[in-house]
C-alpha cells in the first residue's frame, strides 16, 4: 500500500552476515522536525493557557506584587496583618529562607485573589446591557462610567480566549415574560378565535407545567456555562436525520467583480496557504477577540470566542440516533477531490509550511494526474449528502476497517476539504444575473457527490480561478466562518498576491513528494447505497430554486441619513414584499447573536410584529403618507428593540425550546409548547456580517467585495433570504425556495424585494430615483471574463 510505504522510516533485511539496517535519513529528518513542531505548539499552548488563565492580570504582575510585599517587609511594616508570620510557622525550611518564602507565598495568594476579584468585577460589568438600548449618538452618565470601568478592568493585549472566564452566563427569562412576548409576536398571524385559543393554552402552561419546567432549567443554568447551546447543537443539528446538504449547510462566495488570478492551481495555492496562516494565528490565539458591532466607544465589548475552537481538523460523524462532532489535533494536510479521486496533500515539509508556489505546484500535479477513480470512489461523497441513517450504517459496515477506514480517516481528520471543480462560476457571460444563481447552487450542493458535507468546511476552486466555501452548521455559526473567509480572501489578494503571469510568488522545491492518492475497496452493496443516497440528494438539489442579485441603487448610506437602522429597513422591505406576493403575513425568523454571553450562539428575532403589519397594511391601503411614515418608524423601532432584547438574553424561542427539551426529559406533554415548536418559519432571514477583518480596505479597493453567502429554504413553502449590507451603496441578496411549491418563486420574490426597497426609500424621503434594471446596477469596475 502506498500509504504504508510512506510511513516506514527504515528497512531491514536478514543476510548470512547478519541484519542489514537501511535507515531513511529523509524520513527520520521529517519525524524529527515534526516532533520539534509538535513541541513548539505545546509550549505555545502552555504559555497561552497561563496568560489566559490570569487575565485580566498578566504573569509579570506577579513579580510586581512579590517585590512590593518584600519592599514593605524591609520597611518593617506588615501588609499581611500577621498572615506572613502564620505561614512562616508552618514552613519546613531554614530560618534564613522562611521570611522570603512566606512572603512569596502570601504575595502569590494575594495576586490570585486580585485576579479573581478583577475577573468577577469584569463579569459583573459585562452583564450591564443598558447601553444597547440608549438612543444612537447619546450616552447616559451611567454608561460613560461603565465604559471607563470596562477599560480599566479589561487588561492589555487580550488573546483570543482571554475574556472567556469573564463573560456572563446567559440569563433565563421568566416564563411570564416569554409567554407574553410570544403572544404579542403571533397576534398579527392569527384571527381573534385562534388567538383566544392560543392565549388559553399559554395561560394554562404558565400557571401549571411552566413553573416546573422552569425550575429544572434554572438548575441547569446554575451548573452549565450556557443553558441553551449544548441542547441547540444536539437537538437542532446533530439529531436531524434528513440530509444536511441544503437543509443545514450554508455557503460563502468569492469576490463579486474581481478574480485575482484565472489559474485554478494558483488560486488554490495562495488560498490554502492563507487558511493555514489563519490556523497558526488561531493556535497562538493571536486573533483579536471579536467585539460587539456597535459604534465607539462601546465597540470594545467582547464576544464569546469558543466557536473558533473547532474550526479546523473537525468533522461531523454520522450515527443512527444522533451524529457527533469530532475534533482532532492539528493535521498537516488537506483532503482534495478531483474528477472522482481523493488525494492527501501535505502542506508541511520538514517542519515548515509550504509556500503558496509550492502548494500551487502540488495542486497542479493533482490536476495533471490522469489516473482513474477506484471502483465506487467517484461518487462516494454522496453518502454525506443523503439521509444520515443510511450513511451511518454504511460507515459502520464498509468503512470500519482496512483500507477504507484508513482513507476515510484521512478525509475526516484533514484540516479541511478541497474540491477542484472543472466548472467555471462567477458573474460572467451575457447573463450575469443567471450566472450568480448557478454559482450559488454550485456552492450549496454542487453535483451532490463532489463535496464532503460532513467536514467543518469545504473550499471549492473552479476552473476559471473563482472559489467559494461550503460549511457544516453544527460546530459554529456563519459569523465565525465569515471571519475566516474574509481573512483568507484579503490575505490572498492584498498580502500574498500573484506574479505577472498569474502564478503564486516564490520558488518550488522540486523534491516534494507527490500528493498521495487514497485507495478504496468499495463493494457492490456499498455502491448501491451510494446510488440511493445520490438519488435522494439529487432530488433535493434539483428542487432548490435560487436567485442572487446585487442591489446598487442605494444602500445603508442613504438609509442611515433617514435615521433608520439599515437592518430594520431591509426587514420591513421583506415584510412588504412577502405581503404583496401572498397577501398575508407569516412567522419570520431573523438570526441574531447571543455571543455577549459565554458559549452563546444565536437567538430568533420575530420580525413580523403588530407594528410591521400595521405599517404594511397602511402602505398598501393608500393611507396618508405622514401616518404611514409614523407607522414605519414605529415598526422599525420595535424591530430594533426586539433585536436588542434577543442579543441580551430576552428572546423568545431559545427559552421555549429549552423548556420543551426539559418536558421531553420529564416525559410530560405540553400542548402549548408542542404547537409553538411546530409552527413553520416561512420566511427565514439572516444578515451576513462583513468587514470583520482589518485587512479589507473597501475605501481604496471598492471592487474587492464579496457577494456574501446564503442557505437553503427552511420551510417547503417558504423562502430563505440572506442579505449582506456592503459599504454605503450595495445590498446583496441570496433568495432560496423550492420549485415543488407552486406559491414560491425566487426570482419573482427578488423583484418584489427590489420594488419594496424603492417604495420604502421614497416614503422616507421624496425625490428618490426610480428603480433601475438589475443589469444596470453593476459598478464599472474590473469584471470576470
N, C-alpha and C positions, 0 to 999 in steps of 0.2 A: 504494500500500500504506500502511496506517495507520502501521505502524512506521517506514516510510521518511520519511513526512511529519514525524513527531515528532522525527526525528533531524536535521532541517535547521535550522541556526541562522540562515540568511539566504537571501533570494531575490533574483534579479535578472532584469530584462527589458531587452531591447535596443530602444531607441527611436531615431527620427531625430535626437534631441538628444544621444544617447549612451547609456550604460548607467545604468539607474535601479536603484541598490542599496538594498534594503529589509532593514535589519537587524532581527532579532527580539531585542529587549532582554531579554525574559524567558528566551529560550533561552541567550543569551550569559551572562546572570547565573547561570543554572543551571550552565553549563560552568565559569565562574569559581569558583563555590562548590564544585563537585565537585573541581576541581583543588586548592583550598585544603584540602579534607577529605582528599584523597589524600596531599598533602604532610605534613599533620599526622600521618597514620598512619605515613608513612615515618620521620618524626622520632622518633615514639614507639617504633617497632620498632628504630631505631638505638640509642636510649637504652637500651632493654631488653636489646639484644644486648650492649652494653657492661657493663651491670650483671650480667647472667647470665654473661658471659664471665670476669669477675674474681671471681665468687663462689667461696668464702665471704668474700672480702675485699670492700671497697667502693671505688668510684672515689676517694672522699675520702681513703682511707687512703694513696693515692699521695702526696698533698700532705704528709701527716704524715711519711712516710718521707723525702721530699725535705728537709723542714725539719729533721728530726732529723739527717740527714747533714751538711747545711750548718752546723748548730749545732756539731757535733763538729769540723768543719774550722776554725771560728773559735776553738775552744779548743785548736787546734794538735795535735789527735790525728787519727790516720788509721785509721778503722774498716775501710777497704777493703784495708788491708795492701799498699799500693802500687798497687792497680788503678786508682785515680783518676789517679795520675801517668802510668801507662801509657796510659790513654785520652787524657790531655791531650797526649801527644806526637804523637798521630795526628789531632788536630783542626785543620782548616784555618781557624781563626778567630783573632782578635786575642788578644794575651796577656791583656788585661783580662778577656775573657769565657771564656777556656779553663778556668779553675778552676771557675766556676759551671756551665758546660755539661757538663764532665766529671763533676762531682758529680751533676748531674741525671740524666745517662745511667747512672751507677753506681746511683743510687737507683732508677731505673726497672727496671734489671736485677735488683736486689735484691728489689724489690717483686714482680716477676713470679716470681722464684724462691720467694719466700714463698707466693705464691698457689698455685704448682704443688705445693709441699710440703704446704700445708694441704689441698688437694684430694686429694692422694694419701693423706694421713693419714685424711681423712674417708671415702675409698673403702675403705680397709682396715678402718676402724671399722664401716662399714655392711655389711661382709662377715661380721661376727660375728652369729650367729643362735641362740646357745645360750640366750638369754633367752626364746625362744619355747617351749623345752622344759622350762622350770622350772615348778615347781608354782605354781598360781594363788595370788596373795597373798603369795608368798615370793620373795625375790630374793637371789641369791648376791652375795658381795662383788665378784666379778669383773664381774658385770652392773652393779652400782652404780657401779663405777669407769668402766665402758663408757658408761653413761648420762651421767655427768658430762663425759666426754671428747667425746661426740657433741654435747652442748650447747655446749661450748667451740668446737669446730671448725665448727659449723653456721652461724655468722654470724647476722645480724639481718635480719628482714623479707624473707625469701626471696620471689622471684617464682615464678610457676607452673613455669618450666623451670629454676630455679636449681640444682636438685640433679642435673640430667641428667648432667653431666660427672663427678659424684662417685659415681654408683650403680655397684655392682659388676656384672660380667658374669655371666650365668647359667652356673654350673659344669656340666661334662659328667660325669655319673656314670660309674663304671666299668661295663664290660659285665657283670662278675661280679655286682656288687650289683644291677643292674637285672634280670638274669635270675633271680636268687634271689628278689627281691621279686615278680616276675611269677609264678613258680611257686607262691609262697605265696598269691597272690591268686586263682589258679584252682583251688586244691585243693578248696574246697567245691563247685565246679561240675562236677567230674569224678569218675568212678569210678576204681578202682585201675588198671584196664587203660589207660584214656585218660590218666590222669596219668603212668603209666610211659612211655607213648609220647611224651608231650609233654616229659618230663624228658630222654629220649634226644635229641630234636630240639634242645632247649635246650643240652645239653652239647656236641653236635656244633657248633652255631653258636658257642658261647662259645670253643671250642678252635681253631676254624678261621677262618671268614669274619668273625666278630665283631670280632676284633682288627684286621683290615684295614680294615673299615668305620669302626671307632673312630678309627683314625689320621687318616683324612680328616675326620672330624667334629671332632676336636681342632684340626686345621689351620684349619677354618672358624671355630671358637670363638675362636682367636687373632686372626683377621682381622676378623670381623664383631662388631657390638655385641651381637647375640643369635643364637645358633646355631639357634634354633627359629622365631622369629616370621615371618621373610620366607617360609620354606617353608610354614609353617602357613597364612598368608594366601593364598598362591598355590595350594597343592595341596588344602587342605581347603575353601576358599571359592571362589576365583576360577576354578578349573578344573572345578568341578562343572557339568555340562551339564543337570541337571534343574532344574525351577522353583525359584527362591529363595523364592517365596511359600510359606508353611507350612514348607518344608524347611529354611530358613535364617533368614529374617526373624523377628523377635520383636516383642512389643508391651508397652506400659505403659498402665495405666488411670488414670482421674481419681480424685478423692476418692470414697470409697465411700458416705458418708452425706450429703454436703453438695454442693450445686450453687450456686456463688457468685452466678450470675445465670441466669435462664431464657432470656435473649435471646442467640441464636446469634451475631449480629454483635458484640455487646458482649463476649462471652467471647473471641471471636477477637481483638478489638481489644486487650484487656489482655494476652492470652497472647502474641500476635505481638510486641507491644511489649516484653514481658519477655524473649522469646527474643533480641531484638536488644540489649537491655541486657546480657544474658549474653555475647553475642558481643563487645560492646565491652570488657567486663572481660577476656574471653579474649584479645583482640588486645593489650590493655595488660598482659597477664599479671598482672592483679590478683587472680585466683583463687588462693586459698591452695593450696600443694602438698598433694595428698592424702596422708594419713598412714595407717599400718597400723592396723587396727581392733583395737587392744589397749588395755588399761587403762593409766592413768598409773602411773608416769612414762615408760613405754616407748612411749606413743602418738605420740611425736614422730618415729618412724622414717619417713622419706619414701618414697613410692612413685613409680614412673615415671609421667610425665605425657605421654608422646609421643602417646598415642592421642587427646588433645584436639585435636591439630593439624588433623585432617581432619573435625572435627565439622560445620562449616558449609561451604556452597559446594562440596559434594562429591557425586559421582555415580559409580555403577558403570556402566561402558560394556561392552556385550556384545561378545564375539569368538567366532569359530568354534572356536578351540582353547582359549582362556582369556580371561576378562574382565580388565579393568583398572579401577583406581580413579583417577579424575581429580579433582584439587582445584584450584580457581581462587582468585583474589584476591577480596576481599570484594564480594559482589553487593549492590546497593541495592534489591533487590526479592525478592518471593516468587512462586512459581508457584501459581495457585489453580485448582482444579477444582470446577465446579458444574453439575449437570444436563447433562453431556456436553460442556460448553465449558471451554476453558483460558484463563486470564487471566494477565496480567503486572501485578502490583500493586506499585508503587513505594512504599517505606516511608521514603524520604528525599526531602525537598523543600527546595530552596535550601540544601543542605548540612546540614540538621538532620533528626533522626529524628522522624517524625510522632508526635504524641501518641496515646495509646490511643483517645481520642474520634475523632480524625481517621481512624485505621485502621478503627474501627467504621463510620464514615461510608462509607469506601471499600468495605468488605465488604458493607454494606447495598446499595450500588449494584450489586454483583455479584449479590446475592440478588434484586434487583428487575429485573435485566436479563432480558428475555423473548426475546432473540434465539435462534434455533435453532442447534444444532450444525452445523458443516460436514459434508459428506459423509464418512463414515468416522471422524469425530472422537470420537463419543460413547464408543466402547469401545476407543479407541486404547491406553489403559493396559494392556489385556490382554496386549499384547506383552511387557511387563515381568513378567507373571505366569506366562507359559508357559515352554516349553523355551528354553534360551539360544541354541542354534544357529539356529533359525528367526528369532529376534529379531535376532541378529547379521546374518544375510543380508538381512532386510527393512530393517534400519537402513542397510546399505551401499547397497542397491538403490533405496530410496524416500526416504531422508532425508539424502542426502549432498550435496544442492544445492538451490538455490531456496528457496521459501517454507517448505517442510517442514524444511529444515536450520535456517533461522533460528528457527522456532518450537520445534524440538527443542532447539536450543542454549539457548533461553530457559528451558526447563524444567530442563535438565541443569546449567546454570550458576547457577540460582537459589540463594538462601541455604538454602532448604528448600522442601518441597512442602506445600500446604494443600488439604484436601478439605472442602468444605461439604456435609455429608451431610443428606439430607432425612429420615432416620430419627431415632427417639428411642431412646436407650440409657441404661443405668444400672440400678441396683437400684430397680425400680418395679413398680407393679401388684399384683395379687393373688398372683403367684408370683414373689417377688423372686429366689429361687434360680435359677429358669429364665432370668430376665431377665439375670442375670450371665453365664450361659452364652452367650446370644445376643450380649451385649456383647463377650465375648472373641472370638467368631468374627468379629464385625464388624471388630474391630481387627486380627485376624490376617490376614484376607483380603478383607473387605468383599464387594463384588459382583464381585471379581476384575478389574475394569477401572476402578474409581474411586479407585485409589491409584497412585502411581508407585513401584513397589517397588525401583527402582534408586537412588533418592535416599538419601542418608545417613540421613535420617529424614523421615517424612511425618506431619503433625499432622492429626487428624480432629476437626472441630467438628460436633456433632449439633444437631438442630433444637431440642431442649429445653435446650441450654446445656452439656451434657456434652461432654467432649473425651477424647482419647486419642492415643497415638503408636505408629507402626509404624516399625521401624528395620531397615536393612540391616546385616548382621553383619560383613562383611569388614573394615571400617575400624576397628572398635573393639568392645569387649565391653560387656555390659549395665551394669556399674557406672559406666562413663563417661557413658553416656546417662542413667542414673538420676540422676546429679549434676545434669545439665542440667534434667531433668524436675522434680526436686524444687525447684530454684531457680525454675523458671517457675511452678509451682503456688503456691509460697509468695509470690513477688512479686505474682502475680495477685491473691491473696486478702488478704494482710497488708500489702502496700506500696501497690499501686495502688488497689484497691477499686472500688466502684461507687456511684452515687448512689441516691436513694430509689426511682427508677423502674427500676433495674437496668441503666442505661446507664453507659458509661465516663465518668469525670470529665474536665472540661476543655471547651475551645471547639473549634469547627471552622472551618477556613479553606475557605469555600465555593468558592474559585477553584482548588482542587486538580484537576488533570486526571483524567479518568475512568480507571479501570483499563483496560488495553489488552487487547482480545480477540485471541487468537492465531489466525492463519489457517492453513489446511491445504488441500492438494490431494492427497487420498488416492485413488489409482487402484483399480479393481476388484480387481486381483490382490492388492494390499495388504490390502484389506478381507477377502479370502478367508483370508489369513494371520492377520489379527486374529481372525476367527471360529474358526480352528483352534486358535490359542493360548488363546482364551477357553474352548473346549471342554475342553482339557487342564487348564486352571486350575480350571474349574468342577467337573470330576470330582474333582480333588484336594481342593478346598474342601468339597464335599458329603460326602467320605469322612471328614472330621475330626470326631471326637466330642469335645466339651469339657464340662468340669464345673468351675465355680469356686465355692468356698464359704469362708466365714469361720468359723473355729473359735474360739469365745469362752468355752468352759467353763473354760479356764485357758491360761496362756501361759508365757513364759520366766521370769516371776517365781517361780512355783511350782516350775518345773523347776530353777532355779538354787538354790533353797532345799534341794533334794535333792542338791546338789553334783554336778550333771551338766551338761555342755555342752548348751545348747538345740539346737544343730545336730546333735550326736550323737544326742540324744533323738529328733529328727524322723527322722533316717536309720534308727535302729533300728525306729521305728514303720513306716517304709516297707518295711523288710525283712520285718517281721512281717506286714504287710498283703499283700505280694506272695506270701509263702509260703502264707498262708491261702487266697488265691484260686487259686494254681496248684499248690500242694503241692510246690513245688520252688524252688530259688534261681536267680538269674540274674546275669549280669555287670551291675554297677551303676556308673553314671557320675555323679560329683558334681564340678562345676566348682569349682576353687579358683584363686586368682590367683597369678601369679609376678611381680607388679609391684614387689617389693622389689629386682628386678634391672632393669638398663637394657633398655628395649624389651620387657619381659616382658608376657605376656598371660595364658594360663591353663595349668593342668595338671589332670590327672584324679586324683581320689581314688576308688579302687576300694572302695566302701562295703561290698560283700559280702565278708566275711572268714571265716576259720575260727572266730574268736571270735563273730561275729554269728550265724553259722549254728548254732553250738553253743547259744547262748542261745535262739534261736527254737525249736529242737527241744526244749530243756528246758522252755520255757514251754508249748508245745503238748503235750508229753508228760506234763504234770502233775507235774513234779519238785518237790521240796521248795522252798518259797519262798526260804529263805536261800541255797540253792545256785543257784537261778535268778537271784537278785539279784546274787550274785557274778559269774555269767556275764555278766549285763547290764553291770555296771560294767567288767568286763574288755573287753567288746566296745566300750563307749563310749570307754574309754581307748585302745584300739587304733585306733579311728576318728580320734580327736584326734591320735594320733601320726602316722597316715598323712597327715592334713591338714597338719600342720606340716612333714612331710617334703616334701610336694608344694610348699608355699609357699617352701621354702628350697632348691629345686633337686634334691631327692631323689625325684622322681616316677618313674613307670614309662613311661607312654605316649608322652610327647613325645620321650624318648630313643629308644625303639624306632621311633617314626615317622620320626625323622631318619635313623636307621640304614637304614631301608627306602628312604628317598629316595636316600641315597648308593648303595645297592645298585642302584637303577634307573639312576642316572647311570653306574655302572661296568658295567652290563649283566650283572650276576650275579644268580642266583636263590637265595633263602633260603627253604626250606620252613618254617622256624620263623617268620621274620618274616611270610611270606605268611599263615600260619594265624593269627598273633596279630592282624594288622590286619584280618582278615576276620570276626572274632568280633563278633556283634551286641550292641549295648547295649540290652537290652530294658527297662531301667529307667534313664532319663536324668533326672537331677535337678539343680536349681540353686537356691541361696538368693538372693533379690533383696535387695540392700543397701538400708537405709533410714536416714534422718536423717543424710545426708552434708552437708546444708546447714544452717547455723546459724539461718536464718530460720524454720525449723519449730519450733513450740512445742507439742509433744504433751501437755505437762503442763497448760497453761491452755486448750488447744484440742484435746481428745482426739477430737473428731468430725472434725477435719481430717486424716484418714488416707487414704492411697491404698490401693487393693486390690492394688498390686503389678503384676506382669506375668507373661507366660507365653510359651510357644513350642510348636511342633508336635511330634508324636512322632518320635523318631529311627529307630526300627525299625517295620516294618509290623505286627509282632505284639507291640509293647511300649507302654510309657507314657512320656510326657514330664511331669514333675512339677516345677513351680516353686512355691516357698513363700516367704513373707515373714513374718518374726517381728516383729510390731509391738507396741511397748510391753511391758507385763508380762502382758497378758491377751488377746492375739489372735495367731492364726497363720492367714494366708490361703493357700489352696492353689489352684493352677491345674493341672488334670489334662487331658491330651490323649491320644487314641489314635485308632484307625481303626475305622469301622463295618464295613469289609470283613473284619476279623479276628474270627472267632466267639469268640475267647478273651479279648477285651478289652472292657471296658465302663467308661467314665469315671465314671459315677455309682455303680456298684457298688464300684469301687475306692475312690472317695471315702468310701463307707460303711465299708469295711474300714479306711481310714486313721483315721477317727473312733474306731472301736472299738479299734484298736491304741493310739492315744494314751491313751485312758482305761485300758486294761489296763496300760500301762507306768506311768502315774502311780499306779495302785493298787498296783502291785508295789513302787514306790519308797516309798510311804507309805500305810498303810491309812486308812480312814475318809474317802476322797475321794468326792465326789458322783458319782452315776450320769450317763451321757451324757444330755444334753438334746436335744430335737428341733432340727434346724437352724434352723427359723424362730423358735425361742425364744431363740436365741443372739445376737440383734442388740441392741445397746445402745439405750437410749431417748434418742436424740439426733435432731436435725433430719434428716429423710429426704427423698428426692426425691418430688415429687408425681407 
